[in-house]
C-alpha cells in the first residue's frame, strides 16, 4: 500500500518542480554617434555651429542669418566624417522662402551622397522641409570624408543687386 501511495504521489511531487526561464543578456548597447580624437569634421552640423564652415566645400554663402541659417547657391557641397557607416540617415533642414519662390515658381532640389543620387525633392510651394532618408552603407566610408551635394534646378536673382541664391539651409548631416 505504501508503494502505491509513493507511486501515485510521485507525479504530484514532480508537478511541483518549476523550470525557470533561461537567463538572457540585456540588449547590446550602442554608443552615441560621436566623432572624437583628432577628427575635426562632424557627422552633422547646424549652420550656427562654430566649425560649420569647415564642412563647406562650395556653394554656401558665409553670412549667418538670425544666428541659425545660411543662403546657398546652385549646388552647395558639404563634407562630413562618420564614425560608422551602419544605419545612417541623411537629415537636412531646407527652406524655399516666399521671396525666391515668387520669381522661380516650383523648384526641385537633387540630393547626392558621393556620386550616388539619394533623392530629388520637389517644392511645389514655398516652405520649410526636414528631409531624412536612409543612406546605403556601401555609399559611405568611416576612414575618409563623405561628400553631400544638393542642387537646385532654378536660382533666384535679386532685383536689387543681381545676386543669385538657391535656398536656405539650417542643418545637414548624418544621424542614426
LOVONU-132436 format. One record per residue: residue in one letter; x, y, z of N, C-alpha, C in turn. Coordinates in steps of 0.05 Angstrom, whole numbers, plus 5000, padded with zeros to 4 digits. Atoms other than C-alpha are relative to their C-alpha. Layout:
<nodes>
[node 'A'; [X; Y; Z]; [X; Y; Z]; [X; Y; Z]]
...
</nodes>
This chain:
<nodes>
[node 'X'; [5016; 4976; 5000]; [5000; 5000; 5000]; [5017; 5025; 5000]]
[node 'X'; [4981; 4977; 4999]; [5057; 5048; 5017]; [5013; 5004; 4973]]
[node 'X'; [4988; 4998; 5027]; [5088; 5033; 4949]; [4981; 5014; 4981]]
[node 'X'; [5019; 4987; 5018]; [5024; 5053; 4914]; [4997; 5029; 5006]]
[node 'X'; [5002; 4971; 4993]; [5019; 5118; 4952]; [5024; 5015; 4989]]
[node 'X'; [4976; 4987; 5011]; [5091; 5134; 4933]; [4998; 5003; 4970]]
[node 'X'; [5002; 4999; 5030]; [5078; 5118; 4860]; [4980; 5020; 4992]]
[node 'X'; [5020; 4981; 5007]; [5015; 5159; 4859]; [5008; 5029; 5007]]
[node 'X'; [4992; 4973; 4992]; [5046; 5218; 4895]; [5024; 5010; 4984]]
[node 'X'; [4977; 4991; 5016]; [5107; 5219; 4850]; [4993; 5020; 4979]]
[node 'X'; [5007; 4979; 5020]; [5072; 5256; 4793]; [4993; 5027; 5013]]
[node 'X'; [5007; 4975; 4986]; [5046; 5307; 4844]; [5026; 5014; 5009]]
[node 'X'; [4975; 4988; 4991]; [5116; 5318; 4871]; [5015; 5012; 4976]]
[node 'X'; [4986; 4991; 5024]; [5145; 5325; 4800]; [4986; 5025; 4989]]
[node 'X'; [5015; 4976; 5011]; [5090; 5375; 4781]; [5007; 5025; 5016]]
[node 'X'; [4992; 4977; 4984]; [5115; 5420; 4837]; [5027; 5011; 4992]]
[node 'X'; [4974; 4990; 5010]; [5183; 5427; 4803]; [4995; 5019; 4978]]
[node 'X'; [5003; 4979; 5021]; [5186; 5490; 4763]; [5027; 5006; 4987]]
[node 'X'; [4975; 4993; 5015]; [5237; 5504; 4709]; [4999; 5030; 4995]]
[node 'X'; [4999; 4971; 5004]; [5256; 5576; 4710]; [5010; 5006; 4972]]
[node 'X'; [4990; 4994; 5027]; [5268; 5611; 4643]; [5030; 5005; 5000]]
[node 'X'; [4971; 4996; 5003]; [5338; 5614; 4617]; [5007; 5030; 5004]]
[node 'X'; [4992; 4972; 4997]; [5375; 5677; 4637]; [5008; 5011; 4972]]
[node 'X'; [4994; 4988; 5026]; [5385; 5726; 4579]; [5016; 5025; 5005]]
[node 'X'; [4984; 4976; 4998]; [5432; 5782; 4566]; [4984; 5024; 4992]]
[node 'X'; [5014; 4976; 5009]; [5407; 5853; 4561]; [5009; 5007; 4971]]
[node 'X'; [4993; 4993; 5028]; [5407; 5882; 4490]; [5027; 5014; 4999]]
[node 'X'; [4975; 4987; 5004]; [5472; 5906; 4462]; [4996; 5030; 5001]]
[node 'X'; [5003; 4971; 4998]; [5481; 5979; 4480]; [5017; 5013; 4978]]
[node 'X'; [4984; 4986; 5020]; [5502; 6024; 4422]; [5010; 5026; 5011]]
[node 'X'; [4988; 4975; 4991]; [5547; 6082; 4434]; [4987; 5023; 4985]]
[node 'X'; [5010; 4977; 5015]; [5522; 6151; 4416]; [5019; 5007; 4978]]
[node 'X'; [4984; 4995; 5023]; [5546; 6174; 4349]; [5017; 5025; 5005]]
[node 'X'; [4981; 4978; 4996]; [5607; 6217; 4362]; [5025; 4996; 4984]]
[node 'X'; [4975; 5002; 5013]; [5668; 6232; 4324]; [5020; 5013; 5019]]
[node 'X'; [4982; 4989; 4981]; [5726; 6240; 4371]; [5029; 5000; 4990]]
[node 'X'; [4972; 5000; 5007]; [5801; 6242; 4372]; [5009; 5024; 4985]]
[node 'X'; [4989; 4978; 5015]; [5838; 6284; 4322]; [4982; 5010; 4977]]
[node 'X'; [5017; 4992; 5022]; [5780; 6289; 4274]; [4987; 5027; 5005]]
[node 'X'; [5012; 4974; 4996]; [5755; 6359; 4263]; [4973; 5003; 4986]]
[node 'X'; [5025; 4999; 5013]; [5696; 6344; 4219]; [4979; 4984; 5016]]
[node 'X'; [5022; 5014; 4986]; [5629; 6324; 4249]; [4984; 4984; 4980]]
[node 'X'; [5018; 5016; 5017]; [5576; 6277; 4223]; [4974; 5016; 4995]]
[node 'X'; [5024; 4983; 5003]; [5522; 6332; 4229]; [5006; 5028; 5009]]
[node 'X'; [4995; 4972; 4993]; [5523; 6407; 4231]; [4975; 5017; 4999]]
[node 'X'; [5019; 4978; 5002]; [5477; 6464; 4247]; [5016; 5024; 4989]]
[node 'X'; [4985; 4977; 5012]; [5495; 6527; 4208]; [5011; 5019; 5020]]
[node 'X'; [4990; 4982; 4979]; [5506; 6564; 4274]; [5024; 4989; 5015]]
[node 'X'; [4978; 5012; 4985]; [5559; 6516; 4299]; [5027; 5014; 4992]]
[node 'X'; [4974; 4986; 5005]; [5629; 6547; 4306]; [5016; 4988; 4977]]
[node 'X'; [4983; 5013; 5021]; [5661; 6495; 4260]; [4984; 4993; 4975]]
[node 'X'; [5016; 5006; 5023]; [5605; 6494; 4208]; [5015; 5005; 4974]]
[node 'X'; [4986; 4993; 5025]; [5648; 6528; 4155]; [5021; 4980; 4992]]
[node 'X'; [4980; 5021; 5007]; [5699; 6471; 4159]; [4987; 4979; 4982]]
[node 'X'; [5015; 5021; 5015]; [5645; 6427; 4127]; [4992; 5010; 4972]]
[node 'X'; [5008; 4989; 5026]; [5632; 6474; 4067]; [5022; 4995; 4979]]
[node 'X'; [4981; 5003; 5023]; [5666; 6453; 4002]; [4994; 5023; 4980]]
[node 'X'; [5007; 4979; 5019]; [5628; 6502; 3957]; [4970; 5006; 5002]]
[node 'X'; [5028; 4993; 5003]; [5563; 6539; 3946]; [4985; 5009; 5025]]
[node 'X'; [5014; 4990; 4976]; [5548; 6563; 4017]; [5009; 5028; 5005]]
[node 'X'; [4994; 4972; 4994]; [5544; 6638; 4030]; [5008; 5002; 5029]]
[node 'X'; [4989; 5000; 4972]; [5586; 6652; 4092]; [4984; 5014; 5021]]
[node 'X'; [5015; 4985; 4981]; [5538; 6701; 4124]; [4979; 4983; 5014]]
[node 'X'; [5019; 5014; 4984]; [5498; 6672; 4181]; [4977; 5019; 5006]]
[node 'X'; [5023; 4983; 4996]; [5427; 6699; 4186]; [4984; 4991; 5024]]
[node 'X'; [5016; 5006; 4976]; [5386; 6703; 4250]; [5014; 4980; 5018]]
[node 'X'; [4985; 5019; 4983]; [5441; 6662; 4283]; [4994; 4971; 4994]]
[node 'X'; [5008; 5028; 5004]; [5414; 6599; 4251]; [5002; 4989; 4972]]
[node 'X'; [5001; 5011; 5027]; [5413; 6594; 4175]; [5018; 5015; 4980]]
[node 'X'; [4983; 4988; 5020]; [5452; 6608; 4112]; [4987; 4996; 4972]]
[node 'X'; [5007; 5003; 5028]; [5437; 6620; 4039]; [5020; 4981; 4986]]
[node 'X'; [4982; 5016; 5017]; [5465; 6571; 3988]; [4995; 5008; 4971]]
[node 'X'; [5002; 4994; 5029]; [5477; 6579; 3913]; [4989; 4975; 4986]]
[node 'X'; [5012; 5022; 5016]; [5461; 6529; 3858]; [5006; 4972; 5010]]
[node 'X'; [4994; 5028; 4992]; [5498; 6468; 3884]; [5020; 5000; 5023]]
[node 'X'; [4982; 5001; 4976]; [5525; 6471; 3955]; [5010; 4971; 5005]]
[node 'X'; [4988; 5026; 4995]; [5572; 6415; 3973]; [5012; 5000; 5028]]
[node 'X'; [4990; 5002; 4973]; [5589; 6392; 4044]; [5017; 4975; 5004]]
[node 'X'; [4984; 5024; 4994]; [5639; 6344; 4074]; [4995; 4993; 5030]]
[node 'X'; [5005; 5011; 4973]; [5627; 6300; 4135]; [5018; 4977; 5006]]
[node 'X'; [4986; 5024; 4992]; [5664; 6247; 4174]; [4981; 4985; 5019]]
[node 'X'; [5018; 5016; 4984]; [5624; 6190; 4204]; [5016; 4978; 5015]]
[node 'X'; [4986; 5020; 4986]; [5647; 6142; 4258]; [4993; 4971; 4992]]
[node 'X'; [5010; 5026; 5010]; [5607; 6084; 4227]; [4985; 5005; 4975]]
[node 'X'; [5016; 4997; 5024]; [5572; 6071; 4162]; [4974; 4985; 5002]]
[node 'X'; [5024; 5017; 4996]; [5517; 6027; 4191]; [4976; 5017; 5009]]
[node 'X'; [5026; 4989; 4992]; [5445; 6050; 4196]; [4999; 5031; 5002]]
[node 'X'; [5000; 4971; 5000]; [5456; 6123; 4178]; [4979; 5011; 4981]]
[node 'X'; [5019; 4985; 5017]; [5405; 6172; 4150]; [5011; 5028; 4996]]
[node 'X'; [4993; 4972; 5005]; [5419; 6238; 4117]; [4976; 5017; 5008]]
[node 'X'; [5021; 4982; 4991]; [5380; 6293; 4150]; [5007; 5028; 4993]]
[node 'X'; [4995; 4972; 5008]; [5373; 6364; 4124]; [4976; 5017; 5005]]
[node 'X'; [5022; 4981; 4995]; [5331; 6424; 4144]; [5003; 5022; 4979]]
[node 'X'; [4999; 4982; 5023]; [5317; 6463; 4080]; [4975; 5017; 4998]]
[node 'X'; [5023; 4981; 5003]; [5273; 6523; 4064]; [5002; 5013; 4973]]
[node 'X'; [5003; 4983; 5025]; [5250; 6553; 3998]; [4982; 5023; 5009]]
[node 'X'; [5016; 4977; 4989]; [5228; 6623; 4021]; [4981; 5012; 4979]]
[node 'X'; [5019; 4987; 5018]; [5170; 6662; 3992]; [5013; 5019; 4980]]
[node 'X'; [4987; 4980; 5017]; [5216; 6716; 3963]; [5012; 4986; 4975]]
[node 'X'; [4988; 5014; 5023]; [5252; 6665; 3918]; [4979; 4986; 4983]]
[node 'X'; [5021; 5015; 5014]; [5190; 6625; 3901]; [4984; 5017; 4981]]
[node 'X'; [5016; 4982; 5017]; [5154; 6686; 3873]; [5013; 5003; 4973]]
[node 'X'; [4985; 4997; 5025]; [5208; 6690; 3819]; [5004; 4973; 4986]]
[node 'X'; [4992; 5025; 5012]; [5226; 6617; 3808]; [4976; 4981; 4996]]
[node 'X'; [5021; 5020; 5001]; [5160; 6581; 3819]; [5009; 4974; 5013]]
[node 'X'; [4992; 5026; 4988]; [5164; 6507; 3838]; [5029; 4993; 4993]]
[node 'X'; [4972; 5008; 5004]; [5235; 6481; 3846]; [5004; 4971; 5009]]
[node 'X'; [4991; 5027; 4993]; [5270; 6414; 3852]; [5028; 5002; 5012]]
[node 'X'; [4974; 5002; 4988]; [5329; 6400; 3897]; [5009; 4971; 4999]]
[node 'X'; [4989; 5027; 5002]; [5371; 6339; 3880]; [5021; 4996; 5021]]
[node 'X'; [4982; 5006; 4978]; [5409; 6307; 3938]; [5017; 4976; 4993]]
[node 'X'; [4982; 5022; 5006]; [5470; 6264; 3925]; [5020; 4996; 5023]]
[node 'X'; [4979; 5007; 4981]; [5517; 6227; 3972]; [5022; 4987; 4984]]
[node 'X'; [4979; 5009; 5017]; [5584; 6218; 3939]; [4991; 5002; 4971]]
[node 'X'; [5009; 5000; 5028]; [5568; 6200; 3867]; [4973; 4988; 4996]]
[node 'X'; [5026; 5014; 5001]; [5501; 6169; 3884]; [4977; 5020; 5005]]
[node 'X'; [5024; 4984; 4997]; [5433; 6202; 3875]; [4983; 4988; 5023]]
[node 'X'; [5016; 5009; 4978]; [5395; 6197; 3941]; [4971; 5006; 4997]]
[node 'X'; [5028; 4992; 5002]; [5332; 6236; 3927]; [4998; 5026; 4984]]
[node 'X'; [5007; 4975; 5012]; [5300; 6292; 3887]; [4975; 5011; 5014]]
[node 'X'; [5022; 4988; 4985]; [5256; 6337; 3930]; [4986; 5020; 4982]]
[node 'X'; [5016; 4980; 5015]; [5200; 6377; 3897]; [4988; 5019; 5020]]
[node 'X'; [5013; 4979; 4984]; [5178; 6442; 3927]; [4979; 5014; 4982]]
[node 'X'; [5021; 4988; 5017]; [5111; 6458; 3893]; [4990; 5027; 5012]]
[node 'X'; [5006; 4974; 4987]; [5103; 6516; 3943]; [5023; 5007; 5019]]
[node 'X'; [4978; 4992; 4982]; [5149; 6556; 3988]; [4996; 4987; 5028]]
[node 'X'; [5002; 5010; 4973]; [5164; 6530; 4057]; [5024; 4984; 5009]]
[node 'X'; [4978; 5015; 4988]; [5209; 6490; 4103]; [4994; 4970; 4998]]
[node 'X'; [5003; 5029; 5001]; [5221; 6416; 4096]; [5024; 4988; 5015]]
[node 'X'; [4978; 5016; 4987]; [5261; 6369; 4141]; [5000; 4973; 4986]]
[node 'X'; [4996; 5025; 5016]; [5287; 6314; 4096]; [5016; 4980; 5017]]
[node 'X'; [4985; 5021; 4987]; [5310; 6248; 4125]; [4996; 4974; 4985]]
[node 'X'; [5002; 5025; 5015]; [5327; 6185; 4087]; [5025; 4983; 5006]]
[node 'X'; [4979; 5019; 4996]; [5369; 6123; 4098]; [5020; 5001; 4977]]
[node 'X'; [4979; 5000; 5019]; [5436; 6121; 4063]; [5012; 4971; 5000]]
[node 'X'; [4988; 5026; 5001]; [5462; 6053; 4039]; [5029; 5000; 5011]]
[node 'X'; [4974; 5002; 4986]; [5523; 6031; 4080]; [5023; 5002; 4980]]
[node 'X'; [4978; 5001; 5019]; [5565; 6020; 4018]; [5006; 5027; 4987]]
[node 'X'; [4995; 4973; 5011]; [5558; 6093; 3997]; [5018; 5017; 5018]]
[node 'X'; [4985; 4984; 4980]; [5596; 6117; 4060]; [5026; 4986; 5007]]
[node 'X'; [4974; 5011; 4990]; [5665; 6108; 4089]; [5005; 5014; 5027]]
[node 'X'; [4993; 4989; 4973]; [5688; 6117; 4161]; [5029; 5009; 5001]]
[node 'X'; [4972; 4993; 5000]; [5760; 6127; 4140]; [5007; 5025; 4985]]
[node 'X'; [4996; 4975; 5015]; [5753; 6187; 4094]; [4976; 5018; 5002]]
[node 'X'; [5023; 4983; 4999]; [5707; 6246; 4086]; [4979; 4991; 4980]]
[node 'X'; [5023; 5006; 5017]; [5638; 6237; 4055]; [4989; 5026; 4990]]
[node 'X'; [5011; 4976; 5012]; [5611; 6288; 4007]; [4970; 4998; 4996]]
[node 'X'; [5029; 4998; 5005]; [5539; 6311; 4004]; [4996; 5025; 4983]]
[node 'X'; [5005; 4977; 5018]; [5515; 6355; 3947]; [4970; 5003; 4996]]
[node 'X'; [5028; 4993; 5005]; [5448; 6390; 3939]; [5000; 5018; 4976]]
[node 'X'; [5000; 4983; 5023]; [5430; 6421; 3873]; [4971; 5008; 4993]]
[node 'X'; [5027; 4990; 5007]; [5370; 6466; 3858]; [4999; 5005; 4970]]
[node 'X'; [5003; 4997; 5029]; [5343; 6470; 3788]; [4997; 5028; 4990]]
[node 'X'; [5004; 4972; 5008]; [5326; 6544; 3787]; [5010; 5019; 5022]]
[node 'X'; [4990; 4980; 4981]; [5362; 6603; 3820]; [4983; 5025; 5000]]
[node 'X'; [5012; 4974; 4997]; [5332; 6666; 3847]; [5021; 5022; 4995]]
[node 'X'; [4982; 4978; 5005]; [5364; 6731; 3823]; [4988; 5025; 5013]]
[node 'X'; [5009; 4976; 4986]; [5359; 6792; 3868]; [4996; 5023; 4981]]
[node 'X'; [5004; 4977; 5018]; [5327; 6850; 3830]; [5017; 5024; 5008]]
[node 'X'; [4985; 4977; 4990]; [5367; 6899; 3873]; [5029; 5000; 4991]]
[node 'X'; [4971; 5000; 5006]; [5438; 6875; 3861]; [5009; 4977; 4982]]
[node 'X'; [4993; 5022; 5018]; [5435; 6814; 3815]; [5012; 4975; 5013]]
[node 'X'; [4989; 5023; 4986]; [5460; 6766; 3869]; [4981; 4976; 4996]]
[node 'X'; [5016; 5024; 5003]; [5436; 6694; 3858]; [5001; 4983; 5024]]
[node 'X'; [5002; 5018; 4977]; [5412; 6648; 3912]; [4982; 4976; 4993]]
[node 'X'; [5015; 5024; 5005]; [5384; 6578; 3914]; [4978; 4996; 5021]]
[node 'X'; [5019; 5005; 4978]; [5351; 6562; 3981]; [5014; 5005; 5026]]
[node 'X'; [4989; 4996; 4973]; [5362; 6566; 4056]; [5005; 4973; 5013]]
[node 'X'; [4994; 5025; 4986]; [5396; 6512; 4097]; [5005; 5007; 5030]]
[node 'X'; [4997; 4996; 4971]; [5393; 6507; 4173]; [5018; 4979; 5013]]
[node 'X'; [4983; 5021; 4990]; [5426; 6440; 4186]; [5001; 4977; 4979]]
[node 'X'; [4997; 5023; 5018]; [5451; 6378; 4149]; [5021; 4981; 5012]]
[node 'X'; [4980; 5020; 4991]; [5488; 6314; 4163]; [4988; 4972; 5003]]
[node 'X'; [5008; 5028; 4997]; [5483; 6241; 4182]; [4992; 4995; 5029]]
[node 'X'; [5010; 5008; 4974]; [5442; 6214; 4240]; [4994; 4971; 5000]]
[node 'X'; [5008; 5028; 4998]; [5426; 6145; 4267]; [4971; 4998; 5006]]
</nodes>
